[in-house]
Amino acid sequence: MMRRIIVSIAIAAALVGCARSTSMSATSEKTVLRVENQGFDDMNIFVLPEGSTRIRLGLATGKSNVHFTLPQTVVPRGVRPLRFVAAPIATPRGDVSDEILVTPGDTVVLIIPPI
């Protein structure tokens, strides 16, 4: 099952829409974060699982799109609340998305708007 969720890091997260596909079983589904970095700054991307420390997923260079597969430990089964962080390189803090519910097989889209 695939669901597409769009999260904007600007000020608030936005749940835009979803589409489901029934072709994959729940055990083999990958949960993906697609980051659309519309700004010029390179950003470190993190996921914040509820009740855990942040996990670095990788780098989203400026003016690019990149895909990260979320670790199965982050979304093992069922619905999990997650937050995402986009932090400019060499800074410890960044903007944090609102909490969204993510299930295995979802594709979450994180849009980093230009400043």
Chimera marker file (.cmm) of the C-alpha trace (Angstrom):
<marker_set name="trace">
<marker id="1" x="0.000" y="0.000" z="0.000" r="1" g="1" b="0" radius="0.5"/>
<marker id="2" x="1.386" y="3.372" z="-0.931" r="1" g="1" b="0" radius="0.5"/>
<marker id="3" x="0.211" y="6.655" z="0.461" r="1" g="1" b="0" radius="0.5"/>
<marker id="4" x="1.603" y="10.017" z="-0.565" r="1" g="1" b="0" radius="0.5"/>
<marker id="5" x="1.833" y="12.710" z="2.089" r="1" g="1" b="0" radius="0.5"/>
<marker id="6" x="3.208" y="16.185" z="1.505" r="1" g="1" b="0" radius="0.5"/>
<marker id="7" x="4.867" y="17.989" z="4.395" r="1" g="1" b="0" radius="0.5"/>
<marker id="8" x="5.998" y="21.587" z="4.115" r="1" g="1" b="0" radius="0.5"/>
<marker id="9" x="8.754" y="22.604" z="6.500" r="1" g="1" b="0" radius="0.5"/>
<marker id="10" x="7.983" y="26.329" z="6.176" r="1" g="1" b="0" radius="0.5"/>
<marker id="11" x="5.775" y="26.968" z="9.210" r="1" g="1" b="0" radius="0.5"/>
<marker id="12" x="3.343" y="24.099" z="9.384" r="1" g="1" b="0" radius="0.5"/>
<marker id="13" x="3.061" y="20.646" z="7.932" r="1" g="1" b="0" radius="0.5"/>
<marker id="14" x="0.407" y="20.100" z="5.313" r="1" g="1" b="0" radius="0.5"/>
<marker id="15" x="-1.351" y="16.832" z="4.684" r="1" g="1" b="0" radius="0.5"/>
<marker id="16" x="-2.240" y="17.154" z="1.028" r="1" g="1" b="0" radius="0.5"/>
<marker id="17" x="-3.495" y="13.852" z="-0.234" r="1" g="1" b="0" radius="0.5"/>
<marker id="18" x="-3.034" y="10.161" z="-0.546" r="1" g="1" b="0" radius="0.5"/>
<marker id="19" x="-3.255" y="7.351" z="-3.042" r="1" g="1" b="0" radius="0.5"/>
<marker id="20" x="-3.095" y="3.686" z="-2.163" r="1" g="1" b="0" radius="0.5"/>
<marker id="21" x="-1.861" y="0.750" z="-4.181" r="1" g="1" b="0" radius="0.5"/>
<marker id="22" x="-2.672" y="-2.797" z="-3.086" r="1" g="1" b="0" radius="0.5"/>
<marker id="23" x="0.025" y="-4.547" z="-5.133" r="1" g="1" b="0" radius="0.5"/>
<marker id="24" x="2.590" y="-4.922" z="-2.319" r="1" g="1" b="0" radius="0.5"/>
<marker id="25" x="2.362" y="-6.824" z="0.943" r="1" g="1" b="0" radius="0.5"/>
<marker id="26" x="2.846" y="-4.963" z="4.221" r="1" g="1" b="0" radius="0.5"/>
<marker id="27" x="5.994" y="-6.925" z="5.105" r="1" g="1" b="0" radius="0.5"/>
<marker id="28" x="7.961" y="-5.940" z="1.984" r="1" g="1" b="0" radius="0.5"/>
<marker id="29" x="6.892" y="-2.328" z="1.734" r="1" g="1" b="0" radius="0.5"/>
<marker id="30" x="9.470" y="0.418" z="1.864" r="1" g="1" b="0" radius="0.5"/>
<marker id="31" x="8.584" y="3.697" z="3.486" r="1" g="1" b="0" radius="0.5"/>
<marker id="32" x="10.145" y="6.553" z="1.542" r="1" g="1" b="0" radius="0.5"/>
<marker id="33" x="10.799" y="10.218" z="2.257" r="1" g="1" b="0" radius="0.5"/>
<marker id="34" x="11.116" y="12.340" z="-0.873" r="1" g="1" b="0" radius="0.5"/>
<marker id="35" x="12.699" y="15.709" z="-0.167" r="1" g="1" b="0" radius="0.5"/>
<marker id="36" x="12.163" y="18.549" z="-2.623" r="1" g="1" b="0" radius="0.5"/>
<marker id="37" x="14.715" y="21.190" z="-1.652" r="1" g="1" b="0" radius="0.5"/>
<marker id="38" x="13.602" y="24.318" z="-3.488" r="1" g="1" b="0" radius="0.5"/>
<marker id="39" x="16.138" y="26.527" z="-1.684" r="1" g="1" b="0" radius="0.5"/>
<marker id="40" x="19.835" y="27.016" z="-2.387" r="1" g="1" b="0" radius="0.5"/>
<marker id="41" x="21.088" y="25.801" z="1.019" r="1" g="1" b="0" radius="0.5"/>
<marker id="42" x="22.218" y="22.200" z="1.454" r="1" g="1" b="0" radius="0.5"/>
<marker id="43" x="20.180" y="20.582" z="4.244" r="1" g="1" b="0" radius="0.5"/>
<marker id="44" x="20.754" y="17.669" z="6.597" r="1" g="1" b="0" radius="0.5"/>
<marker id="45" x="17.531" y="15.660" z="6.817" r="1" g="1" b="0" radius="0.5"/>
<marker id="46" x="16.486" y="13.878" z="10.014" r="1" g="1" b="0" radius="0.5"/>
<marker id="47" x="13.481" y="11.848" z="11.150" r="1" g="1" b="0" radius="0.5"/>
<marker id="48" x="12.206" y="12.215" z="14.728" r="1" g="1" b="0" radius="0.5"/>
<marker id="49" x="10.408" y="9.045" z="15.820" r="1" g="1" b="0" radius="0.5"/>
<marker id="50" x="8.123" y="9.559" z="18.790" r="1" g="1" b="0" radius="0.5"/>
<marker id="51" x="9.981" y="8.978" z="22.056" r="1" g="1" b="0" radius="0.5"/>
<marker id="52" x="13.376" y="8.616" z="20.356" r="1" g="1" b="0" radius="0.5"/>
<marker id="53" x="16.338" y="10.708" z="19.306" r="1" g="1" b="0" radius="0.5"/>
<marker id="54" x="16.617" y="12.060" z="15.799" r="1" g="1" b="0" radius="0.5"/>
<marker id="55" x="18.056" y="9.852" z="13.073" r="1" g="1" b="0" radius="0.5"/>
<marker id="56" x="20.004" y="11.412" z="10.215" r="1" g="1" b="0" radius="0.5"/>
<marker id="57" x="18.742" y="10.243" z="6.836" r="1" g="1" b="0" radius="0.5"/>
<marker id="58" x="21.191" y="12.145" z="4.651" r="1" g="1" b="0" radius="0.5"/>
<marker id="59" x="21.828" y="15.315" z="2.691" r="1" g="1" b="0" radius="0.5"/>
<marker id="60" x="19.477" y="17.211" z="0.400" r="1" g="1" b="0" radius="0.5"/>
<marker id="61" x="21.578" y="19.565" z="-1.682" r="1" g="1" b="0" radius="0.5"/>
<marker id="62" x="20.123" y="22.884" z="-2.776" r="1" g="1" b="0" radius="0.5"/>
<marker id="63" x="17.743" y="22.930" z="-5.733" r="1" g="1" b="0" radius="0.5"/>
<marker id="64" x="17.435" y="19.147" z="-5.850" r="1" g="1" b="0" radius="0.5"/>
<marker id="65" x="15.123" y="16.225" z="-5.098" r="1" g="1" b="0" radius="0.5"/>
<marker id="66" x="16.321" y="13.202" z="-3.154" r="1" g="1" b="0" radius="0.5"/>
<marker id="67" x="14.733" y="9.992" z="-1.834" r="1" g="1" b="0" radius="0.5"/>
<marker id="68" x="15.491" y="8.323" z="1.503" r="1" g="1" b="0" radius="0.5"/>
<marker id="69" x="14.188" y="4.924" z="2.601" r="1" g="1" b="0" radius="0.5"/>
<marker id="70" x="13.143" y="5.137" z="6.246" r="1" g="1" b="0" radius="0.5"/>
<marker id="71" x="14.607" y="2.393" z="8.456" r="1" g="1" b="0" radius="0.5"/>
<marker id="72" x="12.098" y="-0.352" z="9.267" r="1" g="1" b="0" radius="0.5"/>
<marker id="73" x="12.760" y="0.325" z="12.957" r="1" g="1" b="0" radius="0.5"/>
<marker id="74" x="11.205" y="3.780" z="12.485" r="1" g="1" b="0" radius="0.5"/>
<marker id="75" x="8.002" y="2.441" z="10.891" r="1" g="1" b="0" radius="0.5"/>
<marker id="76" x="7.939" y="-1.273" z="11.801" r="1" g="1" b="0" radius="0.5"/>
<marker id="77" x="4.149" y="-1.923" z="11.635" r="1" g="1" b="0" radius="0.5"/>
<marker id="78" x="0.980" y="0.064" z="11.780" r="1" g="1" b="0" radius="0.5"/>
<marker id="79" x="0.694" y="3.815" z="11.978" r="1" g="1" b="0" radius="0.5"/>
<marker id="80" x="3.544" y="5.793" z="13.567" r="1" g="1" b="0" radius="0.5"/>
<marker id="81" x="3.682" y="9.518" z="14.351" r="1" g="1" b="0" radius="0.5"/>
<marker id="82" x="6.835" y="11.070" z="12.893" r="1" g="1" b="0" radius="0.5"/>
<marker id="83" x="8.364" y="14.511" z="12.561" r="1" g="1" b="0" radius="0.5"/>
<marker id="84" x="11.054" y="15.549" z="10.105" r="1" g="1" b="0" radius="0.5"/>
<marker id="85" x="13.865" y="18.090" z="10.469" r="1" g="1" b="0" radius="0.5"/>
<marker id="86" x="15.636" y="20.024" z="7.726" r="1" g="1" b="0" radius="0.5"/>
<marker id="87" x="18.762" y="21.687" z="9.145" r="1" g="1" b="0" radius="0.5"/>
<marker id="88" x="21.209" y="23.748" z="7.083" r="1" g="1" b="0" radius="0.5"/>
<marker id="89" x="24.739" y="22.313" z="6.960" r="1" g="1" b="0" radius="0.5"/>
<marker id="90" x="26.898" y="23.222" z="9.996" r="1" g="1" b="0" radius="0.5"/>
<marker id="91" x="23.932" y="24.105" z="12.198" r="1" g="1" b="0" radius="0.5"/>
<marker id="92" x="22.643" y="21.880" z="14.979" r="1" g="1" b="0" radius="0.5"/>
<marker id="93" x="19.034" y="22.991" z="14.665" r="1" g="1" b="0" radius="0.5"/>
<marker id="94" x="16.579" y="23.324" z="11.851" r="1" g="1" b="0" radius="0.5"/>
<marker id="95" x="12.895" y="23.656" z="11.140" r="1" g="1" b="0" radius="0.5"/>
<marker id="96" x="10.753" y="20.795" z="12.444" r="1" g="1" b="0" radius="0.5"/>
<marker id="97" x="7.611" y="19.606" z="10.709" r="1" g="1" b="0" radius="0.5"/>
<marker id="98" x="4.349" y="19.017" z="12.501" r="1" g="1" b="0" radius="0.5"/>
<marker id="99" x="3.736" y="15.443" z="13.557" r="1" g="1" b="0" radius="0.5"/>
<marker id="100" x="2.183" y="13.267" z="10.854" r="1" g="1" b="0" radius="0.5"/>
<marker id="101" x="1.007" y="9.669" z="10.869" r="1" g="1" b="0" radius="0.5"/>
<marker id="102" x="3.058" y="7.364" z="8.649" r="1" g="1" b="0" radius="0.5"/>
<marker id="103" x="2.406" y="3.704" z="7.844" r="1" g="1" b="0" radius="0.5"/>
<marker id="104" x="4.732" y="1.220" z="6.121" r="1" g="1" b="0" radius="0.5"/>
<marker id="105" x="4.690" y="1.727" z="2.366" r="1" g="1" b="0" radius="0.5"/>
<marker id="106" x="3.926" y="5.455" z="2.541" r="1" g="1" b="0" radius="0.5"/>
<marker id="107" x="5.790" y="7.996" z="0.450" r="1" g="1" b="0" radius="0.5"/>
<marker id="108" x="6.162" y="11.201" z="2.433" r="1" g="1" b="0" radius="0.5"/>
<marker id="109" x="7.084" y="14.331" z="0.488" r="1" g="1" b="0" radius="0.5"/>
<marker id="110" x="8.996" y="17.018" z="2.395" r="1" g="1" b="0" radius="0.5"/>
<marker id="111" x="9.090" y="20.365" z="0.594" r="1" g="1" b="0" radius="0.5"/>
<marker id="112" x="11.727" y="22.866" z="1.690" r="1" g="1" b="0" radius="0.5"/>
<marker id="113" x="10.625" y="26.206" z="0.230" r="1" g="1" b="0" radius="0.5"/>
<marker id="114" x="13.131" y="28.846" z="-0.938" r="1" g="1" b="0" radius="0.5"/>
<marker id="115" x="13.909" y="31.489" z="1.653" r="1" g="1" b="0" radius="0.5"/>
<link id1="1" id2="2" r="1" g="1" b="0" radius="0.2"/>
<link id1="2" id2="3" r="1" g="1" b="0" radius="0.2"/>
<link id1="3" id2="4" r="1" g="1" b="0" radius="0.2"/>
<link id1="4" id2="5" r="1" g="1" b="0" radius="0.2"/>
<link id1="5" id2="6" r="1" g="1" b="0" radius="0.2"/>
<link id1="6" id2="7" r="1" g="1" b="0" radius="0.2"/>
<link id1="7" id2="8" r="1" g="1" b="0" radius="0.2"/>
<link id1="8" id2="9" r="1" g="1" b="0" radius="0.2"/>
<link id1="9" id2="10" r="1" g="1" b="0" radius="0.2"/>
<link id1="10" id2="11" r="1" g="1" b="0" radius="0.2"/>
<link id1="11" id2="12" r="1" g="1" b="0" radius="0.2"/>
<link id1="12" id2="13" r="1" g="1" b="0" radius="0.2"/>
<link id1="13" id2="14" r="1" g="1" b="0" radius="0.2"/>
<link id1="14" id2="15" r="1" g="1" b="0" radius="0.2"/>
<link id1="15" id2="16" r="1" g="1" b="0" radius="0.2"/>
<link id1="16" id2="17" r="1" g="1" b="0" radius="0.2"/>
<link id1="17" id2="18" r="1" g="1" b="0" radius="0.2"/>
<link id1="18" id2="19" r="1" g="1" b="0" radius="0.2"/>
<link id1="19" id2="20" r="1" g="1" b="0" radius="0.2"/>
<link id1="20" id2="21" r="1" g="1" b="0" radius="0.2"/>
<link id1="21" id2="22" r="1" g="1" b="0" radius="0.2"/>
<link id1="22" id2="23" r="1" g="1" b="0" radius="0.2"/>
<link id1="23" id2="24" r="1" g="1" b="0" radius="0.2"/>
<link id1="24" id2="25" r="1" g="1" b="0" radius="0.2"/>
<link id1="25" id2="26" r="1" g="1" b="0" radius="0.2"/>
<link id1="26" id2="27" r="1" g="1" b="0" radius="0.2"/>
<link id1="27" id2="28" r="1" g="1" b="0" radius="0.2"/>
<link id1="28" id2="29" r="1" g="1" b="0" radius="0.2"/>
<link id1="29" id2="30" r="1" g="1" b="0" radius="0.2"/>
<link id1="30" id2="31" r="1" g="1" b="0" radius="0.2"/>
<link id1="31" id2="32" r="1" g="1" b="0" radius="0.2"/>
<link id1="32" id2="33" r="1" g="1" b="0" radius="0.2"/>
<link id1="33" id2="34" r="1" g="1" b="0" radius="0.2"/>
<link id1="34" id2="35" r="1" g="1" b="0" radius="0.2"/>
<link id1="35" id2="36" r="1" g="1" b="0" radius="0.2"/>
<link id1="36" id2="37" r="1" g="1" b="0" radius="0.2"/>
<link id1="37" id2="38" r="1" g="1" b="0" radius="0.2"/>
<link id1="38" id2="39" r="1" g="1" b="0" radius="0.2"/>
<link id1="39" id2="40" r="1" g="1" b="0" radius="0.2"/>
<link id1="40" id2="41" r="1" g="1" b="0" radius="0.2"/>
<link id1="41" id2="42" r="1" g="1" b="0" radius="0.2"/>
<link id1="42" id2="43" r="1" g="1" b="0" radius="0.2"/>
<link id1="43" id2="44" r="1" g="1" b="0" radius="0.2"/>
<link id1="44" id2="45" r="1" g="1" b="0" radius="0.2"/>
<link id1="45" id2="46" r="1" g="1" b="0" radius="0.2"/>
<link id1="46" id2="47" r="1" g="1" b="0" radius="0.2"/>
<link id1="47" id2="48" r="1" g="1" b="0" radius="0.2"/>
<link id1="48" id2="49" r="1" g="1" b="0" radius="0.2"/>
<link id1="49" id2="50" r="1" g="1" b="0" radius="0.2"/>
<link id1="50" id2="51" r="1" g="1" b="0" radius="0.2"/>
<link id1="51" id2="52" r="1" g="1" b="0" radius="0.2"/>
<link id1="52" id2="53" r="1" g="1" b="0" radius="0.2"/>
<link id1="53" id2="54" r="1" g="1" b="0" radius="0.2"/>
<link id1="54" id2="55" r="1" g="1" b="0" radius="0.2"/>
<link id1="55" id2="56" r="1" g="1" b="0" radius="0.2"/>
<link id1="56" id2="57" r="1" g="1" b="0" radius="0.2"/>
<link id1="57" id2="58" r="1" g="1" b="0" radius="0.2"/>
<link id1="58" id2="59" r="1" g="1" b="0" radius="0.2"/>
<link id1="59" id2="60" r="1" g="1" b="0" radius="0.2"/>
<link id1="60" id2="61" r="1" g="1" b="0" radius="0.2"/>
<link id1="61" id2="62" r="1" g="1" b="0" radius="0.2"/>
<link id1="62" id2="63" r="1" g="1" b="0" radius="0.2"/>
<link id1="63" id2="64" r="1" g="1" b="0" radius="0.2"/>
<link id1="64" id2="65" r="1" g="1" b="0" radius="0.2"/>
<link id1="65" id2="66" r="1" g="1" b="0" radius="0.2"/>
<link id1="66" id2="67" r="1" g="1" b="0" radius="0.2"/>
<link id1="67" id2="68" r="1" g="1" b="0" radius="0.2"/>
<link id1="68" id2="69" r="1" g="1" b="0" radius="0.2"/>
<link id1="69" id2="70" r="1" g="1" b="0" radius="0.2"/>
<link id1="70" id2="71" r="1" g="1" b="0" radius="0.2"/>
<link id1="71" id2="72" r="1" g="1" b="0" radius="0.2"/>
<link id1="72" id2="73" r="1" g="1" b="0" radius="0.2"/>
<link id1="73" id2="74" r="1" g="1" b="0" radius="0.2"/>
<link id1="74" id2="75" r="1" g="1" b="0" radius="0.2"/>
<link id1="75" id2="76" r="1" g="1" b="0" radius="0.2"/>
<link id1="76" id2="77" r="1" g="1" b="0" radius="0.2"/>
<link id1="77" id2="78" r="1" g="1" b="0" radius="0.2"/>
<link id1="78" id2="79" r="1" g="1" b="0" radius="0.2"/>
<link id1="79" id2="80" r="1" g="1" b="0" radius="0.2"/>
<link id1="80" id2="81" r="1" g="1" b="0" radius="0.2"/>
<link id1="81" id2="82" r="1" g="1" b="0" radius="0.2"/>
<link id1="82" id2="83" r="1" g="1" b="0" radius="0.2"/>
<link id1="83" id2="84" r="1" g="1" b="0" radius="0.2"/>
<link id1="84" id2="85" r="1" g="1" b="0" radius="0.2"/>
<link id1="85" id2="86" r="1" g="1" b="0" radius="0.2"/>
<link id1="86" id2="87" r="1" g="1" b="0" radius="0.2"/>
<link id1="87" id2="88" r="1" g="1" b="0" radius="0.2"/>
<link id1="88" id2="89" r="1" g="1" b="0" radius="0.2"/>
<link id1="89" id2="90" r="1" g="1" b="0" radius="0.2"/>
<link id1="90" id2="91" r="1" g="1" b="0" radius="0.2"/>
<link id1="91" id2="92" r="1" g="1" b="0" radius="0.2"/>
<link id1="92" id2="93" r="1" g="1" b="0" radius="0.2"/>
<link id1="93" id2="94" r="1" g="1" b="0" radius="0.2"/>
<link id1="94" id2="95" r="1" g="1" b="0" radius="0.2"/>
<link id1="95" id2="96" r="1" g="1" b="0" radius="0.2"/>
<link id1="96" id2="97" r="1" g="1" b="0" radius="0.2"/>
<link id1="97" id2="98" r="1" g="1" b="0" radius="0.2"/>
<link id1="98" id2="99" r="1" g="1" b="0" radius="0.2"/>
<link id1="99" id2="100" r="1" g="1" b="0" radius="0.2"/>
<link id1="100" id2="101" r="1" g="1" b="0" radius="0.2"/>
<link id1="101" id2="102" r="1" g="1" b="0" radius="0.2"/>
<link id1="102" id2="103" r="1" g="1" b="0" radius="0.2"/>
<link id1="103" id2="104" r="1" g="1" b="0" radius="0.2"/>
<link id1="104" id2="105" r="1" g="1" b="0" radius="0.2"/>
<link id1="105" id2="106" r="1" g="1" b="0" radius="0.2"/>
<link id1="106" id2="107" r="1" g="1" b="0" radius="0.2"/>
<link id1="107" id2="108" r="1" g="1" b="0" radius="0.2"/>
<link id1="108" id2="109" r="1" g="1" b="0" radius="0.2"/>
<link id1="109" id2="110" r="1" g="1" b="0" radius="0.2"/>
<link id1="110" id2="111" r="1" g="1" b="0" radius="0.2"/>
<link id1="111" id2="112" r="1" g="1" b="0" radius="0.2"/>
<link id1="112" id2="113" r="1" g="1" b="0" radius="0.2"/>
<link id1="113" id2="114" r="1" g="1" b="0" radius="0.2"/>
<link id1="114" id2="115" r="1" g="1" b="0" radius="0.2"/>
</marker_set>
